[in-house]
Amino acid sequence: MAKKGDWVQIHNIVLPPEERSGSLPEDTKANPLEMWVKGYLVNDAEIGEEAEVITRTGRHAKGVVVKVDPYFEHNFGFFIPEVLEIGNTVRKITFGGED
């Protein structure tokens, strides 16, 4: 259960596929236009329930709660030793080194 004031992410279908513009590419108009918004809950809600949030810019939005305390899940990939060595080489060239 998320409490009033908790930071959450909501999801909403803005336009279903049948209401999207006919001038869109086929693969685009076959999908709904979706919205994901992060904000502070206006009232208590559970994941899967519709709720209202206030964003950091003060905008009000409604949607289904999908995450409580959302965070960025992307990264820059796996560790690559060669990239680390490039950094060492650049430092030597830039700031001097053994060579």
C-alpha positions, 0 to 999 in steps of 0.5 A: 500500500502506497501512502499519500505523499509517496513517490510513485509511477502511474500509467495511462492509455492516452489513445487506444489504437483505433483513435490514433491518427491514420497518417501514422506508420502502420506499426505505430498506429497499431499500438496505443499511445501510453503515458508514464508519469512519476509524482506524489500520491494525492491519496493512499493507493495500491499497485494496480489501482487508479490514483492521482499524482502531483508531479514535481512541476505541479501538474496533476495526472491520473493513472494506474499505480505501477511502481512505488519509489520508482528508480532508473533501471538503465545502465551502460552495459557490462564492464569492458576491460578495454574501455578502462585501458582507454581511460588510462591511455588518455590520462597518460597522453593528456597528463604525461606518463612513462612514455 
